[in-house]
Amino acid sequence: MEPQPRRRGRPRAFDADAALERATRLFWIRGFSATSVAELGAELGLSPPSMYAAWQSKEALFCQCLNRYSETEGARPLDALRAARSLTSGLSEFFKRLLKEYATDTEPRGCFLVAAMAEASALPVEARKIIDRLRVQREAELEQVARAAKGRGELAAGVDPKLYAALIASFGIALNIKARAGVPRRELAREAKLLHAILLAVAGGAILRA
């Protein structure tokens, strides 16, 4: 009897979603450039041939991680803002969710997308395109929130919804960068409270006008 050829590729118990979650965590902590194929294989319990059979390349795996994250953990703060009935409560939930997701007691801290943006120059072209697309999408979604608030009379006359959305995004990125740098949660919470107050003042027309 002739020996049967060995099968290559994914093990039968392979869980693609769990594997993407573990790969995302590794990329998030170490960064794309510093993460090797061997490290990814060890983290996922896959041999290099199995990894390449599943994702073709490290670059392709990283791109899938970006897309998955943007639809799960990365979407939660904005989802909380969009689901609220008022701008005031929405901003409160936005910052609460941001701190809960990103100012954790364990690694990784901060936002994976923001971390990827920080090393954009070292990323493959396709990953940079994904990050740019996600950034534009987030800005558009924040602008929709701001325009809805404007329609409810929660933004003063002369306050530009597009600029207001950009301000929310900038505050969120700033807190994420500090969270990744290890700033204590208590300190970040104090800053978030101040940023919330600033955004409400701007909404009332006290600071930013078109």
MILUM-128149 format. One record per residue: residue number from 1; residue in one letter; x, y, z of N, C-alpha, C in turn. Coordinates in steps of 0.2 Angstrom, whole numbers, plus 5000, padded with zeros to 4 digits. Example, Ala and Ser with C-alpha at 12.3 -4.5 7.8 and 13.67 -1.06 7.14 Angstrom:
(r 1,'A',(5066,4972,5039),(5062,4978,5039),(5066,4984,5039));
(r 2,'S',(5064,4989,5035),(5068,4995,5036),(5064,5000,5039));
***
This chain:
(r 1,'M',(5004,4994,5000),(5000,5000,5000),(5004,5006,5000));
(r 2,'E',(5003,5011,4995),(5007,5017,4995),(5005,5022,5000));
(r 3,'P',(5011,5025,5003),(5009,5030,5008),(5005,5036,5006));
(r 4,'Q',(5000,5038,5010),(4996,5044,5008),(5000,5050,5008));
(r 5,'P',(4999,5055,5003),(5003,5061,5004),(5001,5065,5010));
(r 6,'R',(5005,5069,5013),(5003,5073,5018),(5000,5079,5016));
(r 7,'R',(4994,5081,5020),(4990,5087,5018),(4994,5093,5021));
(r 8,'R',(4993,5098,5017),(4996,5105,5019),(4990,5109,5020));
(r 9,'G',(4992,5115,5023),(4986,5120,5024),(4984,5120,5031));
(r 10,'R',(4978,5122,5032),(4975,5123,5039),(4974,5117,5043));
(r 11,'P',(4975,5117,5049),(4973,5111,5053),(4965,5111,5053));
(r 12,'R',(4962,5105,5054),(4955,5104,5054),(4951,5109,5059));
(r 13,'A',(4955,5110,5065),(4951,5113,5070),(4953,5121,5069));
(r 14,'F',(4955,5123,5063),(4957,5130,5062),(4951,5135,5063));
(r 15,'D',(4952,5140,5067),(4947,5145,5069),(4949,5151,5066));
(r 16,'A',(4947,5153,5060),(4950,5159,5057),(4949,5165,5061));
(r 17,'D',(4943,5166,5064),(4941,5172,5068),(4946,5173,5074));
(r 18,'A',(4946,5167,5077),(4951,5167,5083),(4958,5168,5081));
(r 19,'A',(4960,5166,5076),(4967,5167,5073),(4968,5174,5072));
(r 20,'L',(4963,5177,5068),(4964,5185,5067),(4964,5189,5073));
(r 21,'E',(4960,5187,5078),(4960,5190,5085),(4967,5190,5088));
(r 22,'R',(4970,5184,5088),(4977,5183,5091),(4982,5187,5086));
(r 23,'A',(4982,5187,5080),(4986,5190,5076),(4986,5198,5077));
(r 24,'T',(4980,5200,5077),(4979,5207,5078),(4982,5209,5085));
(r 25,'R',(4981,5205,5090),(4984,5207,5096),(4992,5208,5096));
(r 26,'L',(4995,5203,5092),(5002,5203,5091),(5004,5209,5087));
(r 27,'F',(5001,5210,5082),(5003,5216,5078),(5002,5223,5082));
(r 28,'W',(4996,5223,5086),(4995,5229,5090),(5000,5230,5095));
(r 29,'I',(5003,5225,5098),(5008,5226,5103),(5015,5227,5100));
(r 30,'R',(5017,5224,5095),(5023,5224,5092),(5024,5229,5086));
(r 31,'G',(5019,5230,5082),(5019,5233,5076),(5020,5229,5070));
(r 32,'F',(5018,5231,5064),(5019,5227,5058),(5026,5225,5057));
(r 33,'S',(5030,5230,5057),(5037,5229,5055),(5041,5224,5059));
(r 34,'A',(5040,5225,5066),(5043,5221,5071),(5041,5214,5072));
(r 35,'T',(5035,5212,5069),(5032,5206,5070),(5034,5201,5064));
(r 36,'S',(5037,5196,5065),(5040,5191,5060),(5034,5186,5059));
(r 37,'V',(5035,5183,5053),(5031,5177,5051),(5032,5171,5056));
(r 38,'A',(5038,5170,5058),(5039,5165,5063),(5035,5166,5070));
(r 39,'E',(5035,5173,5072),(5031,5174,5078),(5024,5174,5077));
(r 40,'L',(5022,5175,5071),(5014,5175,5070),(5013,5167,5070));
(r 41,'G',(5017,5163,5067),(5016,5156,5067),(5015,5153,5074));
(r 42,'A',(5020,5155,5078),(5020,5153,5085),(5014,5155,5089));
(r 43,'E',(5012,5161,5088),(5006,5164,5091),(5000,5160,5089));
(r 44,'L',(4999,5158,5082),(4993,5155,5080),(4993,5148,5080));
(r 45,'G',(4999,5145,5081),(5000,5138,5081),(5000,5135,5074));
(r 46,'L',(5003,5139,5069),(5003,5137,5062),(5010,5137,5060));
(r 47,'S',(5011,5132,5055),(5018,5132,5052),(5018,5137,5047));
(r 48,'P',(5024,5140,5044),(5024,5144,5039),(5020,5142,5033));
(r 49,'P',(5020,5136,5030),(5016,5134,5025),(5009,5135,5026));
(r 50,'S',(5007,5133,5032),(4999,5134,5034),(4997,5141,5034));
(r 51,'M',(5002,5145,5036),(5000,5152,5037),(4999,5155,5030));
(r 52,'Y',(5004,5153,5025),(5004,5156,5018),(4998,5153,5015));
(r 53,'A',(4996,5147,5016),(4990,5144,5013),(4983,5148,5015));
(r 54,'A',(4983,5150,5021),(4978,5154,5024),(4977,5161,5022));
(r 55,'W',(4983,5164,5022),(4983,5172,5020),(4988,5174,5015));
(r 56,'Q',(4991,5170,5012),(4996,5171,5006),(5002,5175,5009));
(r 57,'S',(5001,5180,5013),(5007,5184,5015),(5006,5187,5022));
(r 58,'K',(5011,5190,5025),(5010,5193,5032),(5006,5200,5030));
(r 59,'E',(5007,5203,5024),(5004,5209,5023),(4996,5208,5022));
(r 60,'A',(4995,5202,5019),(4987,5201,5018),(4984,5199,5025));
(r 61,'L',(4988,5196,5029),(4985,5194,5036),(4984,5201,5040));
(r 62,'F',(4989,5206,5039),(4988,5212,5043),(4982,5216,5040));
(r 63,'C',(4981,5216,5034),(4976,5219,5031),(4969,5216,5033));
(r 64,'Q',(4969,5210,5034),(4963,5207,5037),(4961,5209,5044));
(r 65,'C',(4967,5209,5048),(4967,5211,5055),(4964,5218,5055));
(r 66,'L',(4966,5223,5051),(4964,5230,5051),(4956,5230,5049));
(r 67,'N',(4954,5226,5044),(4947,5226,5043),(4943,5223,5048));
(r 68,'R',(4945,5218,5051),(4941,5215,5056),(4940,5219,5062));
(r 69,'Y',(4946,5222,5064),(4946,5227,5070),(4941,5232,5069));
(r 70,'S',(4941,5235,5063),(4937,5241,5062),(4930,5240,5063));
(r 71,'E',(4928,5233,5062),(4921,5231,5062),(4919,5229,5069));
(r 72,'T',(4924,5228,5074),(4923,5225,5080),(4925,5230,5086));
(r 73,'E',(4930,5229,5089),(4933,5234,5095),(4933,5241,5092));
(r 74,'G',(4936,5242,5086),(4937,5249,5084),(4931,5253,5083));
(r 75,'A',(4925,5249,5082),(4919,5253,5080),(4915,5255,5087));
(r 76,'R',(4917,5252,5092),(4913,5253,5098),(4912,5260,5101));
(r 77,'P',(4917,5264,5101),(4916,5271,5104),(4912,5275,5099));
(r 78,'L',(4913,5274,5093),(4908,5278,5088),(4901,5275,5088));
(r 79,'D',(4901,5269,5089),(4894,5266,5089),(4890,5269,5095));
(r 80,'A',(4894,5270,5101),(4890,5272,5107),(4888,5280,5105));
(r 81,'L',(4892,5283,5102),(4891,5290,5100),(4885,5291,5096));
(r 82,'R',(4884,5286,5091),(4879,5287,5086),(4872,5284,5089));
(r 83,'A',(4873,5280,5094),(4867,5277,5096),(4863,5281,5101));
(r 84,'A',(4867,5286,5104),(4864,5291,5109),(4858,5296,5106));
(r 85,'R',(4854,5298,5110),(4848,5302,5108),(4850,5309,5108));
(r 86,'S',(4856,5311,5111),(4858,5318,5111),(4865,5318,5111));
(r 87,'L',(4868,5324,5109),(4875,5325,5108),(4878,5325,5115));
(r 88,'T',(4875,5327,5120),(4878,5327,5127),(4879,5320,5129));
(r 89,'S',(4874,5316,5129),(4875,5309,5131),(4879,5305,5127));
(r 90,'G',(4879,5307,5120),(4883,5303,5115),(4890,5304,5117));
(r 91,'L',(4892,5310,5118),(4899,5312,5119),(4901,5308,5126));
(r 92,'S',(4897,5308,5131),(4899,5305,5137),(4900,5298,5136));
(r 93,'E',(4895,5294,5132),(4896,5287,5131),(4902,5286,5126));
(r 94,'F',(4904,5290,5122),(4910,5290,5117),(4916,5289,5121));
(r 95,'F',(4917,5294,5126),(4923,5294,5130),(4923,5288,5135));
(r 96,'K',(4917,5286,5138),(4917,5281,5142),(4919,5274,5139));
(r 97,'R',(4917,5273,5133),(4918,5267,5129),(4926,5268,5127));
(r 98,'L',(4928,5273,5125),(4935,5274,5123),(4940,5272,5128));
(r 99,'L',(4938,5274,5134),(4942,5273,5140),(4942,5265,5142));
(r 100,'K',(4936,5263,5141),(4935,5255,5143),(4939,5251,5138));
(r 101,'E',(4938,5253,5132),(4942,5249,5126),(4949,5249,5126));
(r 102,'Y',(4952,5255,5127),(4959,5257,5126),(4963,5258,5132));
(r 103,'A',(4960,5261,5137),(4964,5262,5143),(4964,5256,5148));
(r 104,'T',(4966,5250,5146),(4965,5244,5149),(4972,5244,5154));
(r 105,'D',(4971,5239,5159),(4977,5237,5163),(4982,5232,5160));
(r 106,'T',(4980,5230,5154),(4985,5225,5151),(4986,5227,5144));
(r 107,'E',(4991,5224,5141),(4992,5226,5134),(4987,5221,5130));
(r 108,'P',(4986,5224,5124),(4988,5231,5121),(4983,5236,5123));
(r 109,'R',(4986,5242,5123),(4982,5248,5125),(4982,5253,5119));
(r 110,'G',(4977,5257,5119),(4976,5262,5114),(4972,5258,5108));
(r 111,'C',(4972,5261,5102),(4968,5259,5097),(4973,5256,5092));
(r 112,'F',(4971,5250,5089),(4975,5246,5084),(4976,5251,5078));
(r 113,'L',(4970,5254,5076),(4971,5258,5070),(4975,5264,5071));
(r 114,'V',(4975,5267,5076),(4979,5273,5078),(4986,5271,5078));
(r 115,'A',(4987,5265,5081),(4994,5262,5081),(4997,5261,5074));
(r 116,'A',(4993,5258,5070),(4995,5257,5063),(4996,5263,5059));
(r 117,'M',(4992,5268,5061),(4993,5275,5057),(5000,5278,5059));
(r 118,'A',(5002,5276,5065),(5009,5279,5068),(5015,5276,5064));
(r 119,'E',(5014,5270,5061),(5019,5267,5057),(5017,5266,5050));
(r 120,'A',(5013,5271,5048),(5011,5271,5041),(5016,5270,5036));
(r 121,'S',(5021,5274,5037),(5027,5274,5032),(5030,5268,5031));
(r 122,'A',(5030,5263,5036),(5033,5257,5035),(5028,5251,5033));
(r 123,'L',(5022,5253,5032),(5017,5248,5030),(5017,5247,5022));
(r 124,'P',(5014,5241,5020),(5013,5240,5013),(5008,5244,5010));
(r 125,'V',(5008,5245,5004),(5003,5250,5001),(4996,5248,5002));
(r 126,'E',(4994,5242,5002),(4987,5240,5003),(4985,5242,5010));
(r 127,'A',(4989,5241,5015),(4987,5242,5022),(4986,5250,5022));
(r 128,'R',(4991,5254,5019),(4990,5261,5019),(4983,5263,5016));
(r 129,'K',(4981,5260,5011),(4975,5261,5008),(4969,5260,5012));
(r 130,'I',(4970,5254,5016),(4964,5252,5020),(4964,5257,5026));
(r 131,'I',(4969,5259,5029),(4969,5264,5034),(4966,5271,5032));
(r 132,'D',(4968,5273,5026),(4966,5279,5023),(4958,5279,5022));
(r 133,'R',(4956,5273,5020),(4949,5272,5019),(4945,5272,5025));
(r 134,'L',(4948,5269,5030),(4944,5269,5037),(4944,5276,5040));
(r 135,'R',(4950,5279,5039),(4950,5286,5042),(4945,5290,5039));
(r 136,'V',(4944,5290,5032),(4939,5294,5029),(4932,5292,5031));
(r 137,'Q',(4931,5286,5031),(4925,5283,5033),(4923,5285,5040));
(r 138,'R',(4927,5285,5045),(4926,5287,5052),(4924,5295,5052));
(r 139,'E',(4928,5299,5048),(4927,5306,5048),(4920,5307,5045));
(r 140,'A',(4918,5304,5040),(4911,5305,5037),(4906,5303,5042));
(r 141,'E',(4907,5297,5046),(4902,5295,5051),(4901,5300,5057));
(r 142,'L',(4907,5303,5059),(4907,5308,5064),(4903,5314,5061));
(r 143,'E',(4905,5316,5055),(4901,5322,5052),(4894,5321,5052));
(r 144,'Q',(4891,5315,5051),(4884,5313,5051),(4881,5314,5058));
(r 145,'V',(4885,5312,5063),(4883,5313,5070),(4882,5321,5071));
(r 146,'A',(4887,5325,5069),(4887,5332,5070),(4882,5335,5066));
(r 147,'R',(4880,5333,5060),(4875,5336,5056),(4868,5334,5059));
(r 148,'A',(4867,5328,5062),(4861,5326,5065),(4860,5331,5072));
(r 149,'A',(4866,5332,5075),(4865,5336,5081),(4863,5343,5079));
(r 150,'K',(4866,5346,5073),(4864,5352,5071),(4857,5353,5069));
(r 151,'G',(4854,5347,5066),(4847,5347,5065),(4843,5347,5071));
(r 152,'R',(4845,5345,5076),(4841,5345,5083),(4842,5351,5087));
(r 153,'G',(4846,5356,5084),(4848,5362,5087),(4853,5362,5093));
(r 154,'E',(4857,5356,5092),(4862,5355,5098),(4869,5358,5096));
(r 155,'L',(4870,5361,5090),(4876,5364,5088),(4873,5372,5086));
(r 156,'A',(4877,5376,5089),(4875,5383,5088),(4876,5385,5081));
(r 157,'A',(4872,5391,5079),(4873,5393,5072),(4880,5395,5071));
(r 158,'G',(4883,5394,5065),(4890,5396,5064),(4895,5390,5065));
(r 159,'V',(4893,5385,5069),(4897,5380,5071),(4897,5375,5065));
(r 160,'D',(4903,5374,5062),(4903,5369,5056),(4903,5362,5058));
(r 161,'P',(4899,5358,5056),(4898,5351,5058),(4905,5347,5056));
(r 162,'K',(4907,5349,5050),(4913,5345,5048),(4919,5347,5052));
(r 163,'L',(4920,5353,5054),(4926,5355,5059),(4924,5352,5066));
(r 164,'Y',(4918,5352,5068),(4916,5349,5074),(4918,5341,5074));
(r 165,'A',(4916,5338,5069),(4918,5331,5069),(4925,5330,5069));
(r 166,'A',(4929,5334,5065),(4936,5333,5065),(4939,5334,5073));
(r 167,'L',(4936,5339,5076),(4938,5340,5083),(4937,5334,5088));
(r 168,'I',(4931,5331,5087),(4930,5324,5091),(4935,5319,5089));
(r 169,'A',(4937,5318,5082),(4941,5313,5080),(4948,5315,5083));
(r 170,'S',(4950,5321,5083),(4957,5323,5086),(4958,5322,5093));
(r 171,'F',(4952,5323,5097),(4952,5322,5104),(4953,5314,5105));
(r 172,'G',(4949,5310,5101),(4949,5303,5102),(4956,5300,5101));
(r 173,'I',(4960,5303,5095),(4966,5300,5094),(4971,5302,5099));
(r 174,'A',(4971,5308,5102),(4975,5310,5107),(4975,5306,5113));
(r 175,'L',(4969,5304,5115),(4968,5300,5121),(4971,5293,5119));
(r 176,'N',(4970,5291,5113),(4972,5284,5111),(4980,5284,5111));
(r 177,'I',(4983,5289,5109),(4990,5289,5109),(4993,5289,5116));
(r 178,'K',(4990,5293,5120),(4992,5293,5127),(4991,5286,5131));
(r 179,'A',(4985,5283,5129),(4984,5276,5132),(4989,5271,5130));
(r 180,'R',(4991,5272,5124),(4996,5267,5121),(5003,5268,5125));
(r 181,'A',(5004,5275,5126),(5010,5277,5129),(5011,5275,5137));
(r 182,'G',(5005,5272,5140),(5005,5270,5146),(5002,5275,5152));
(r 183,'V',(4999,5281,5149),(4997,5286,5154),(4991,5282,5158));
(r 184,'P',(4991,5283,5165),(4986,5280,5169),(4979,5281,5167));
(r 185,'R',(4975,5276,5168),(4968,5277,5166),(4965,5283,5170));
(r 186,'R',(4966,5284,5177),(4963,5290,5180),(4965,5296,5177));
(r 187,'E',(4971,5297,5175),(4973,5303,5172),(4970,5304,5165));
(r 188,'L',(4969,5299,5161),(4965,5299,5155),(4958,5301,5156));
(r 189,'A',(4955,5298,5161),(4948,5300,5163),(4947,5307,5164));
(r 190,'R',(4952,5310,5168),(4951,5317,5169),(4952,5321,5163));
(r 191,'E',(4956,5319,5159),(4957,5323,5152),(4951,5322,5148));
(r 192,'A',(4948,5316,5148),(4942,5315,5144),(4936,5319,5147));
(r 193,'K',(4936,5320,5153),(4931,5324,5156),(4931,5332,5154));
(r 194,'L',(4938,5334,5153),(4939,5341,5151),(4937,5341,5143));
(r 195,'L',(4939,5336,5139),(4938,5336,5132),(4931,5336,5131));
(r 196,'H',(4927,5333,5135),(4920,5333,5134),(4917,5340,5135));
(r 197,'A',(4919,5343,5141),(4917,5350,5142),(4919,5355,5136));
(r 198,'I',(4925,5354,5134),(4927,5358,5128),(4922,5357,5122));
(r 199,'L',(4920,5351,5121),(4916,5349,5115),(4909,5352,5116));
(r 200,'L',(4907,5352,5122),(4900,5355,5123),(4900,5363,5123));
(r 201,'A',(4906,5366,5125),(4907,5373,5124),(4907,5375,5117));
(r 202,'V',(4910,5371,5113),(4911,5372,5106),(4904,5371,5103));
(r 203,'A',(4900,5366,5105),(4893,5365,5102),(4889,5371,5104));
(r 204,'G',(4890,5374,5109),(4886,5380,5111),(4888,5386,5108));
(r 205,'G',(4893,5386,5104),(4896,5392,5100),(4901,5396,5104));
(r 206,'A',(4903,5394,5110),(4908,5398,5114),(4915,5398,5111));
(r 207,'I',(4917,5394,5107),(4924,5394,5105),(4925,5393,5097));
(r 208,'L',(4922,5388,5094),(4923,5387,5087),(4918,5389,5082));
(r 209,'R',(4919,5393,5078),(4914,5395,5073),(4917,5395,5066));
(r 210,'A',(4913,5394,5061),(4915,5393,5054),(4918,5399,5052));
***
